[in-house]
Amino acid sequence: MPASYDFPIRRLLCLALLGLLCACAKTGDPEPPQLLVPRPALDLSARQYGDGVMLTVSPPTLNTNGSLVTTLGRIEVFRIAGDIRKDAGPLSEENLLSQAEKIMTVPAGELAGHMWGGALAFTDHPDPGVWFASGFRYAVRFINRRNQTAGLSNQAFVAPIPIPAAPEGLSYTLSPDHIRLVWKVPEKNEDGSVPARIAGFNVYRLEDPKALPIKALNEELLLQPEFEDRGFQFDKTYYYAVTTVGSRENPYAESFPSALLTVTPTDTFPPPMPADLTAVAENGIVTLLWHPSAAADLAGYRVYRRMEGSPDRMLLQEPLVQTLSFRDDQVIPGKIYEYQVVAVDTHGNESQAAARTVEVK
C-alpha cells in the first residue's frame, strides 16, 4: 500500500471505532422532561371580614407527581358575584371560569407577604353596591412557570350580612395566672340597623402587631364580653384584638378587629408563703423545717434571723436555700431568736414570712 494512503485509512478506522463505541454506550431513548404542576388546593375557605372577604388556603407544597413544588409561577383568584345559593353545589370548572372574574394574580415571589399562621391569606373588597344583595363564590388555581395548571381548587362561598363594627373599650386586668380582657358590646350594625346582630365574639392574641388575626384564642364563640387568657408568659409583649361575630354559621361573618391592646405582663405577685414552719433548738443549734410554697415559679427560700431586742433581721444565706430545712449553728445559748422563712419566685418576689421564735439552750 502506498505510503500516501496510510494516514487517510487510519483516520477512517479511528472514526469507525469511535462510532462503534458510541453505539455500545447507548442505554435507551431519551426520557421526556418531568411535568411539575402543583396539585390543586382542597382547603380554600372564605369568611366575611368587615366589609370584605378573607380567603385562606394552604400554600402549594406537592406537585401532581408527588415531588416538592419548586417551580410555582403564580396564584390566581377567581370570584363569581350574584344571586348564588350556597346549597346549589359546586360548579364545573368550565362553568365557573366562564362566569368568574379573575380578581387577583399573585406572583410566587410575593407570596411571603400573604403568609399568616402557616396559611396564605387574601382579602377581597367587592363593590359596596352589591355587598349585601349577593353571594360570592371563590376558587384559586396554582400555575407553574411554564403556565401549566392542574385545575381549580375547591369552591368557597360566602353571603355577607349586616353586622356590628368591632367592639370598643378593650381593657385588661392582670392576675398571677391569667389576663382578663373586657370590652363594650356594640349597639347597632354598621349599616345603622338595630338591634345589633351579635352571635358572639372572638379574641385574638398576636405577637406581631402587623400580623393578620387568623386563629382565635377561644375555641367556642364567646357569648359575654370578657375572656381570660391563661396561656400567656410574663415579660412577653402581646397584642390583643376582639371581633364581633354576626353569624354562627361557619365560616363566621366577622367584623374587622378592634384597636390593638398592648399588654406586657410583669410578675409583681408574691408567691404563697411556706407552710408549717417549725424551729427546734438543741445543743446550741437551731434547726428549721417547713413545707413547700405552692408557687409554680418557685426559685427557692430566704431565711432571716432576728435576735430579741434587735430592730433588724439578718439574712442567713445567699444564694437561695433550695431545701425545706435550714441549720443555724451561729447562735448564742440563752438568747431568744425569731426566724422568718420566705418563698422567692423567679422574678424575685418574696412571699409573706412564716415566723417562729425559739430560745437557744
One Martini backbone bead per residue (centre of mass of N, CA, C, O) as a GRO file, in nm:
protein
  361
    1MET     BB    1   0.096   0.036   0.023
    2PRO     BB    2   0.086   0.346  -0.002
    3ALA     BB    3   0.189   0.597   0.200
    4SER     BB    4  -0.034   0.816   0.110
    5TYR     BB    5  -0.280   0.620   0.242
    6ASP     BB    6  -0.235   0.581   0.548
    7PHE     BB    7  -0.378   0.821   0.699
    8PRO     BB    8  -0.677   0.800   0.595
    9ILE     BB    9  -0.726   0.510   0.693
   10ARG     BB   10  -0.677   0.561   0.992
   11ARG     BB   11  -0.902   0.770   1.027
   12LEU     BB   12  -1.139   0.581   0.948
   13LEU     BB   13  -1.094   0.371   1.172
   14CYS     BB   14  -1.135   0.564   1.412
   15LEU     BB   15  -1.426   0.650   1.345
   16ALA     BB   16  -1.551   0.367   1.353
   17LEU     BB   17  -1.474   0.304   1.646
   18LEU     BB   18  -1.626   0.543   1.776
   19GLY     BB   19  -1.911   0.461   1.678
   20LEU     BB   20  -1.917   0.188   1.823
   21LEU     BB   21  -1.890   0.296   2.113
   22CYS     BB   22  -2.145   0.474   2.111
   23ALA     BB   23  -2.344   0.243   2.056
   24CYS     BB   24  -2.274   0.083   2.320
   25ALA     BB   25  -2.355   0.332   2.523
   26LYS     BB   26  -2.643   0.301   2.459
   27THR     BB   27  -2.953   0.285   2.680
   28GLY     BB   28  -3.170   0.477   2.536
   29ASP     BB   29  -3.421   0.670   2.524
   30PRO     BB   30  -3.511   0.973   2.575
   31GLU     BB   31  -3.657   1.147   2.831
   32PRO     BB   32  -3.900   1.324   2.934
   33PRO     BB   33  -3.982   1.580   3.098
   34GLN     BB   34  -4.096   1.672   3.386
   35LEU     BB   35  -4.419   1.730   3.533
   36LEU     BB   36  -4.450   2.040   3.721
   37VAL     BB   37  -4.756   2.038   3.894
   38PRO     BB   38  -4.961   2.165   4.105
   39ARG     BB   39  -5.175   2.094   4.328
   40PRO     BB   40  -5.478   2.137   4.415
   41ALA     BB   41  -5.674   2.290   4.624
   42LEU     BB   42  -5.883   2.182   4.931
   43ASP     BB   43  -5.889   2.454   5.162
   44LEU     BB   44  -6.068   2.670   5.080
   45SER     BB   45  -6.166   2.980   5.244
   46ALA     BB   46  -6.454   3.191   5.347
   47ARG     BB   47  -6.499   3.523   5.502
   48GLN     BB   48  -6.636   3.762   5.666
   49TYR     BB   49  -6.453   4.092   5.676
   50GLY     BB   50  -6.640   4.314   5.727
   51ASP     BB   51  -6.627   4.467   5.398
   52GLY     BB   52  -6.514   4.172   5.340
   53VAL     BB   53  -6.299   3.903   5.221
   54MET     BB   54  -6.151   3.610   5.352
   55LEU     BB   55  -5.884   3.417   5.228
   56THR     BB   56  -5.787   3.072   5.277
   57VAL     BB   57  -5.476   2.881   5.209
   58SER     BB   58  -5.270   2.647   5.129
   59PRO     BB   59  -4.974   2.603   5.027
   60PRO     BB   60  -4.791   2.478   4.783
   61THR     BB   61  -4.601   2.149   4.798
   62LEU     BB   62  -4.723   1.955   4.569
   63ASN     BB   63  -4.717   1.766   4.306
   64THR     BB   64  -4.875   1.537   4.102
   65ASN     BB   65  -4.600   1.341   4.142
   66GLY     BB   66  -4.496   1.420   4.459
   67SER     BB   67  -4.328   1.653   4.435
   68LEU     BB   68  -4.181   1.934   4.502
   69VAL     BB   69  -4.238   2.267   4.501
   70THR     BB   70  -4.027   2.480   4.258
   71THR     BB   71  -4.226   2.612   3.999
   72LEU     BB   72  -4.382   2.846   4.089
   73GLY     BB   73  -4.550   3.132   3.952
   74ARG     BB   74  -4.871   3.146   4.042
   75ILE     BB   75  -5.176   3.301   4.171
   76GLU     BB   76  -5.526   3.259   4.122
   77VAL     BB   77  -5.829   3.461   4.161
   78PHE     BB   78  -6.180   3.382   4.185
   79ARG     BB   79  -6.509   3.544   4.106
   80ILE     BB   80  -6.857   3.516   4.195
   81ALA     BB   81  -7.136   3.736   4.147
   82GLY     BB   82  -7.463   3.693   4.303
   83ASP     BB   83  -7.741   3.480   4.288
   84ILE     BB   84  -7.623   3.270   4.530
   85ARG     BB   85  -7.621   2.938   4.643
   86LYS     BB   86  -7.476   2.726   4.860
   87ASP     BB   87  -7.670   2.461   4.789
   88ALA     BB   88  -7.598   2.429   4.470
   89GLY     BB   89  -7.317   2.371   4.437
   90PRO     BB   90  -7.068   2.304   4.244
   91LEU     BB   91  -6.898   2.396   3.975
   92SER     BB   92  -6.773   2.368   3.699
   93GLU     BB   93  -6.488   2.471   3.566
   94GLU     BB   94  -6.602   2.586   3.304
   95ASN     BB   95  -6.835   2.747   3.432
   96LEU     BB   96  -6.673   2.924   3.624
   97LEU     BB   97  -6.477   3.057   3.414
   98SER     BB   98  -6.714   3.186   3.243
   99GLN     BB   99  -6.815   3.375   3.506
  100ALA     BB  100  -6.557   3.468   3.618
  101GLU     BB  101  -6.341   3.679   3.800
  102LYS     BB  102  -6.022   3.799   3.795
  103ILE     BB  103  -5.896   3.948   4.103
  104MET     BB  104  -5.610   3.784   4.123
  105THR     BB  105  -5.242   3.812   4.098
  106VAL     BB  106  -4.977   3.610   4.246
  107PRO     BB  107  -4.667   3.600   4.270
  108ALA     BB  108  -4.440   3.395   4.413
  109GLY     BB  109  -4.256   3.636   4.528
  110GLU     BB  110  -4.528   3.751   4.709
  111LEU     BB  111  -4.628   3.533   4.925
  112ALA     BB  112  -4.494   3.615   5.194
  113GLY     BB  113  -4.706   3.861   5.237
  114HIS     BB  114  -4.953   3.620   5.280
  115MET     BB  115  -4.838   3.495   5.539
  116TRP     BB  116  -5.050   3.334   5.798
  117GLY     BB  117  -5.017   3.085   6.006
  118GLY     BB  118  -4.944   2.886   5.742
  119ALA     BB  119  -5.119   3.071   5.553
  120LEU     BB  120  -5.295   3.198   5.295
  121ALA     BB  121  -5.392   3.549   5.254
  122PHE     BB  122  -5.691   3.706   5.120
  123THR     BB  123  -5.843   4.014   5.013
  124ASP     BB  124  -6.185   4.120   4.945
  125HIS     BB  125  -6.359   4.411   4.777
  126PRO     BB  126  -6.646   4.453   4.688
  127ASP     BB  127  -6.904   4.606   4.574
  128PRO     BB  128  -7.117   4.787   4.774
  129GLY     BB  129  -7.380   4.757   4.591
  130VAL     BB  130  -7.357   4.411   4.631
  131TRP     BB  131  -7.293   4.307   4.914
  132PHE     BB  132  -7.597   4.222   5.040
  133ALA     BB  133  -7.718   4.096   4.746
  134SER     BB  134  -7.489   3.875   4.760
  135GLY     BB  135  -7.303   3.614   4.645
  136PHE     BB  136  -6.982   3.435   4.689
  137ARG     BB  137  -6.752   3.276   4.466
  138TYR     BB  138  -6.453   3.076   4.508
  139ALA     BB  139  -6.123   3.040   4.345
  140VAL     BB  140  -5.815   2.862   4.288
  141ARG     BB  141  -5.486   2.866   4.118
  142PHE     BB  142  -5.200   2.684   4.023
  143ILE     BB  143  -4.899   2.806   3.853
  144ASN     BB  144  -4.646   2.758   3.661
  145ARG     BB  145  -4.377   2.872   3.467
  146ARG     BB  146  -4.531   2.720   3.206
  147ASN     BB  147  -4.845   2.764   3.234
  148GLN     BB  148  -4.935   2.531   3.435
  149THR     BB  149  -5.230   2.331   3.534
  150ALA     BB  150  -5.456   2.125   3.751
  151GLY     BB  151  -5.656   2.341   3.852
  152LEU     BB  152  -5.897   2.394   4.062
  153SER     BB  153  -6.023   2.443   4.346
  154ASN     BB  154  -6.214   2.463   4.571
  155GLN     BB  155  -6.526   2.601   4.675
  156ALA     BB  156  -6.614   2.921   4.807
  157PHE     BB  157  -6.864   3.060   5.034
  158VAL     BB  158  -7.038   3.389   5.063
  159ALA     BB  159  -7.291   3.578   5.269
  160PRO     BB  160  -7.347   3.879   5.346
  161ILE     BB  161  -7.402   4.068   5.653
  162PRO     BB  162  -7.520   4.263   5.890
  163ILE     BB  163  -7.281   4.409   6.115
  164PRO     BB  164  -7.095   4.499   6.351
  165ALA     BB  165  -6.855   4.641   6.484
  166ALA     BB  166  -6.604   4.661   6.665
  167PRO     BB  167  -6.513   4.667   6.961
  168GLU     BB  168  -6.481   4.868   7.247
  169GLY     BB  169  -6.284   4.914   7.529
  170LEU     BB  170  -6.029   4.755   7.556
  171SER     BB  171  -5.928   4.568   7.849
  172TYR     BB  172  -5.721   4.497   8.153
  173THR     BB  173  -5.632   4.236   8.389
  174LEU     BB  174  -5.396   4.114   8.632
  175SER     BB  175  -5.288   3.788   8.712
  176PRO     BB  176  -5.101   3.520   8.796
  177ASP     BB  177  -5.287   3.323   8.567
  178HIS     BB  178  -5.421   3.586   8.415
  179ILE     BB  179  -5.585   3.760   8.143
  180ARG     BB  180  -5.835   4.005   8.159
  181LEU     BB  181  -6.089   4.070   7.923
  182VAL     BB  182  -6.267   4.369   7.820
  183TRP     BB  183  -6.580   4.499   7.664
  184LYS     BB  184  -6.789   4.656   7.443
  185VAL     BB  185  -7.110   4.646   7.323
  186PRO     BB  186  -7.258   4.673   7.046
  187GLU     BB  187  -7.564   4.855   6.928
  188LYS     BB  188  -7.500   4.839   6.609
  189ASN     BB  189  -7.488   4.831   6.288
  190GLU     BB  190  -7.310   4.953   6.020
  191ASP     BB  191  -7.599   5.034   5.869
  192GLY     BB  192  -7.783   5.120   6.143
  193SER     BB  193  -7.910   4.881   6.242
  194VAL     BB  194  -8.161   4.727   6.455
  195PRO     BB  195  -8.028   4.519   6.621
  196ALA     BB  196  -7.752   4.387   6.707
  197ARG     BB  197  -7.564   4.142   6.533
  198ILE     BB  198  -7.497   3.889   6.779
  199ALA     BB  199  -7.324   3.577   6.834
  200GLY     BB  200  -7.032   3.696   6.918
  201PHE     BB  201  -6.683   3.641   7.009
  202ASN     BB  202  -6.338   3.719   6.927
  203VAL     BB  203  -6.002   3.633   7.027
  204TYR     BB  204  -5.680   3.788   6.977
  205ARG     BB  205  -5.326   3.690   6.966
  206LEU     BB  206  -5.035   3.883   6.917
  207GLU     BB  207  -4.675   3.926   6.834
  208ASP     BB  208  -4.759   4.095   6.573
  209PRO     BB  209  -4.905   4.397   6.486
  210LYS     BB  210  -4.906   4.316   6.157
  211ALA     BB  211  -5.078   4.090   6.186
  212LEU     BB  212  -5.321   3.855   6.103
  213PRO     BB  213  -5.611   3.747   6.216
  214ILE     BB  214  -5.686   3.390   6.236
  215LYS     BB  215  -5.669   3.260   6.535
  216ALA     BB  216  -5.847   3.201   6.797
  217LEU     BB  217  -5.842   3.151   7.136
  218ASN     BB  218  -6.122   3.065   7.120
  219GLU     BB  219  -6.314   2.778   7.057
  220GLU     BB  220  -6.565   2.938   7.134
  221LEU     BB  221  -6.800   3.143   7.131
  222LEU     BB  222  -6.848   3.446   7.283
  223LEU     BB  223  -7.122   3.567   7.492
  224GLN     BB  224  -6.925   3.748   7.648
  225PRO     BB  225  -6.736   4.052   7.732
  226GLU     BB  226  -6.508   3.811   7.797
  227PHE     BB  227  -6.158   3.705   7.886
  228GLU     BB  228  -5.923   3.435   7.967
  229ASP     BB  229  -5.571   3.430   7.961
  230ARG     BB  230  -5.371   3.122   8.038
  231GLY     BB  231  -5.116   3.134   7.796
  232PHE     BB  232  -4.910   3.316   7.919
  233GLN     BB  233  -4.617   3.532   7.953
  234PHE     BB  234  -4.397   3.679   8.120
  235ASP     BB  235  -4.237   3.956   7.960
  236LYS     BB  236  -4.441   3.946   7.718
  237THR     BB  237  -4.557   4.075   7.421
  238TYR     BB  238  -4.897   4.166   7.347
  239TYR     BB  239  -5.174   4.155   7.099
  240TYR     BB  240  -5.506   4.257   7.125
  241ALA     BB  241  -5.821   4.135   6.978
  242VAL     BB  242  -6.165   4.207   6.874
  243THR     BB  243  -6.459   4.045   6.749
  244THR     BB  244  -6.756   4.048   6.571
  245VAL     BB  245  -7.018   3.807   6.551
  246GLY     BB  246  -7.309   3.753   6.326
  247SER     BB  247  -7.257   3.432   6.282
  248ARG     BB  248  -7.270   3.074   6.330
  249GLU     BB  249  -7.181   3.022   6.069
  250ASN     BB  250  -6.963   2.830   5.868
  251PRO     BB  251  -6.831   3.092   5.816
  252TYR     BB  252  -6.795   3.372   5.969
  253ALA     BB  253  -6.931   3.684   6.045
  254GLU     BB  254  -6.678   3.937   6.064
  255SER     BB  255  -6.520   4.175   6.198
  256PHE     BB  256  -6.310   4.382   6.250
  257PRO     BB  257  -6.070   4.458   6.443
  258SER     BB  258  -5.978   4.597   6.701
  259ALA     BB  259  -5.799   4.774   6.877
  260LEU     BB  260  -5.501   4.740   6.997
  261LEU     BB  261  -5.376   4.565   7.287
  262THR     BB  262  -5.110   4.627   7.497
  263VAL     BB  263  -4.923   4.356   7.664
  264THR     BB  264  -4.688   4.345   7.954
  265PRO     BB  265  -4.645   4.115   8.172
  266THR     BB  266  -4.581   4.158   8.523
  267ASP     BB  267  -4.426   4.008   8.799
  268THR     BB  268  -4.574   4.115   9.132
  269PHE     BB  269  -4.635   3.837   9.270
  270PRO     BB  270  -4.656   3.677   9.547
  271PRO     BB  271  -4.590   3.399   9.688
  272PRO     BB  272  -4.652   3.150   9.868
  273MET     BB  273  -4.610   3.055  10.174
  274PRO     BB  274  -4.474   2.878  10.388
  275ALA     BB  275  -4.543   2.583  10.574
  276ASP     BB  276  -4.505   2.475  10.886
  277LEU     BB  277  -4.310   2.611  11.080
  278THR     BB  278  -4.015   2.493  11.250
  279ALA     BB  279  -3.832   2.510  11.576
  280VAL     BB  280  -3.517   2.361  11.689
  281ALA     BB  281  -3.339   2.349  12.001
  282GLU     BB  282  -3.000   2.196  12.007
  283ASN     BB  283  -2.691   2.217  12.115
  284GLY     BB  284  -2.666   2.517  11.981
  285ILE     BB  285  -2.897   2.441  11.762
  286VAL     BB  286  -3.095   2.544  11.480
  287THR     BB  287  -3.386   2.387  11.340
  288LEU     BB  288  -3.547   2.411  11.024
  289LEU     BB  289  -3.891   2.351  10.917
  290TRP     BB  290  -4.084   2.302  10.600
  291HIS     BB  291  -4.324   2.364  10.374
  292PRO     BB  292  -4.400   2.418  10.063
  293SER     BB  293  -4.449   2.619   9.820
  294ALA     BB  294  -4.709   2.673   9.558
  295ALA     BB  295  -4.524   2.779   9.350
  296ALA     BB  296  -4.463   2.754   9.007
  297ASP     BB  297  -4.200   2.981   9.028
  298LEU     BB  298  -3.995   2.864   9.213
  299ALA     BB  299  -3.657   2.939   9.348
  300GLY     BB  300  -3.683   2.966   9.677
  301TYR     BB  301  -3.519   3.055   9.992
  302ARG     BB  302  -3.539   3.270  10.281
  303VAL     BB  303  -3.336   3.329  10.580
  304TYR     BB  304  -3.419   3.479  10.889
  305ARG     BB  305  -3.269   3.675  11.172
  306ARG     BB  306  -3.378   3.778  11.515
  307MET     BB  307  -3.284   3.929  11.791
  308GLU     BB  308  -3.379   4.004  12.082
  309GLY     BB  309  -3.391   4.369  12.060
  310SER     BB  310  -3.367   4.377  11.757
  311PRO     BB  311  -3.462   4.560  11.463
  312ASP     BB  312  -3.303   4.356  11.287
  313ARG     BB  313  -3.258   4.147  11.019
  314MET     BB  314  -3.090   3.841  10.902
  315LEU     BB  315  -2.929   3.704  10.644
  316LEU     BB  316  -2.810   3.363  10.629
  317GLN     BB  317  -2.834   3.317  10.301
  318GLU     BB  318  -2.625   3.316  10.001
  319PRO     BB  319  -2.809   3.177   9.833
  320LEU     BB  320  -3.071   3.010   9.791
  321VAL     BB  321  -3.275   2.791   9.937
  322GLN     BB  322  -3.346   2.440   9.821
  323THR     BB  323  -3.467   2.346  10.078
  324LEU     BB  324  -3.674   2.233  10.382
  325SER     BB  325  -3.409   2.338  10.541
  326PHE     BB  326  -3.227   2.465  10.843
  327ARG     BB  327  -2.891   2.536  10.985
  328ASP     BB  328  -2.811   2.702  11.304
  329ASP     BB  329  -2.471   2.767  11.459
  330GLN     BB  330  -2.493   3.106  11.514
  331VAL     BB  331  -2.549   3.092  11.835
  332ILE     BB  332  -2.668   3.195  12.165
  333PRO     BB  333  -2.697   3.094  12.460
  334GLY     BB  334  -3.001   3.231  12.606
  335LYS     BB  335  -3.125   3.321  12.349
  336ILE     BB  336  -3.368   3.496  12.148
  337TYR     BB  337  -3.527   3.392  11.835
  338GLU     BB  338  -3.628   3.504  11.513
  339TYR     BB  339  -3.777   3.333  11.242
  340GLN     BB  340  -3.767   3.363  10.875
  341VAL     BB  341  -3.960   3.238  10.595
  342VAL     BB  342  -3.926   3.279  10.238
  343ALA     BB  343  -4.053   3.293   9.930
  344VAL     BB  344  -3.909   3.273   9.589
  345ASP     BB  345  -3.926   3.382   9.277
  346THR     BB  346  -3.812   3.435   8.947
  347HIS     BB  347  -3.877   3.766   9.007
  348GLY     BB  348  -3.815   3.823   9.333
  349ASN     BB  349  -4.057   3.752   9.492
  350GLU     BB  350  -4.196   3.778   9.812
  351SER     BB  351  -4.329   3.640  10.068
  352GLN     BB  352  -4.461   3.581  10.330
  353ALA     BB  353  -4.378   3.522  10.659
  354ALA     BB  354  -4.255   3.258  10.831
  355ALA     BB  355  -4.277   3.230  11.195
  356ARG     BB  356  -4.030   3.175  11.470
  357THR     BB  357  -3.972   3.119  11.821
  358VAL     BB  358  -3.652   3.072  12.000
  359GLU     BB  359  -3.469   2.912  12.260
  360VAL     BB  360  -3.143   2.887  12.349
  361LYS     BB  361  -2.965   2.599  12.526
   0.00000   0.00000   0.00000
